[in-house]
Amino acid sequence: MSFKLLIGQQDLRSLLLRTLDDGKISHAVLLTGPPGSGKKSWGKALSMAILCPHCDRGEPCMKCFSCRSFLNNNHSSYFELSPDGKNIKIEQIRSIRENFYLQGSKKVCMIDQAEAMTAEASSSLLKILEDPPPDLYFILLARQPRLLFDTILSRCQRYVVRPLKSSQLTNLLLEHKDISTENAVLITRISGGLPGYAFKLAEDKDFERRFKEAKTLSYNLATGCDSAFQLLAWALYLSEKEELTNFLEFLCMFYRDGLVQKLCSGESAAWLKNVDSACLEDAVLLINNVIYEINTTNVNSRLLLEKMLILLQRRLARCQKSSECVLSRPEKPTTLNLV
Ligand SMILES: [Zn+2]
């Protein structure tokens, strides 16, 4: 995993290469960024560069024994830790001492989801970082660095992995996945520039079906053509789906697109013609709140969805009724046969 094979992230790239070339890489590096942003790929490239004895201006040579071992996933001086269950436990940090305290060549330990360390594990890691062996390097990956001990944060060189530009991610998808340009553009938008998330979507066989269902529901809600009973059936159907969050992101996207179109050009798709921008903004906020609750709490998703769908339909339909225009429903999608 060379830096050359990773795309985008110009600031991060030049900073890391310069630091490596100057020999100033710290014993503890923290890479932060949202899930799917590519922290692990950058962490691996950095690990490989630290371990390669023939680095050229920060780039690993890709040819030596160390690089070849790393690429074959059997480098004896590279060690990866990730949560065992929900947490990274103290025994896992202790195993670093057992595996890595022998003197000799450089060693790298990458800790994925470092914020999942228990307090005991964090204290144990802190003890190592307070007096690190000369050739031991830690690369911590975290999506929420604020959950780490301040005392650990203060000992880390910190770098941020940011989302990619749309054009970069679309090209990356077209290069590596057998998908249409239309789907690559769509996936890029949904993923928010996060390559890990985008690749997962591109490999998801249900992606197009989910997209069409979300389009149907967004239309039905905006035109008020589903009965309360049908909305409850939608809630039950959706609550049993594994990819619920992704479905809601699609749903949100249709209203967000409508909002942007209205604000920018004053026009919109026929089915959103009578819905004003305030209604669309409310819909976007409401769906985003529900996504947040589902991702961060143990809420009953079926009940939450029932409430969301009824509120959405009421809010959007009120707009339609208060309009003087006659509601037109061109190309009405078929409501799914949910019950
Ligand atoms: Zn090498």
Boltz pocket constraint, residues with backbone or C-beta under 6 A from the ligand:
constraints:
  - pocket:
      binder: B
      contacts: [[A, 48], [A, 52], [A, 53], [A, 54], [A, 55], [A, 60], [A, 61], [A, 62], [A, 63], [A, 64], [A, 65], [A, 66], [A, 67], [A, 68]]
      max_distance: 6.0
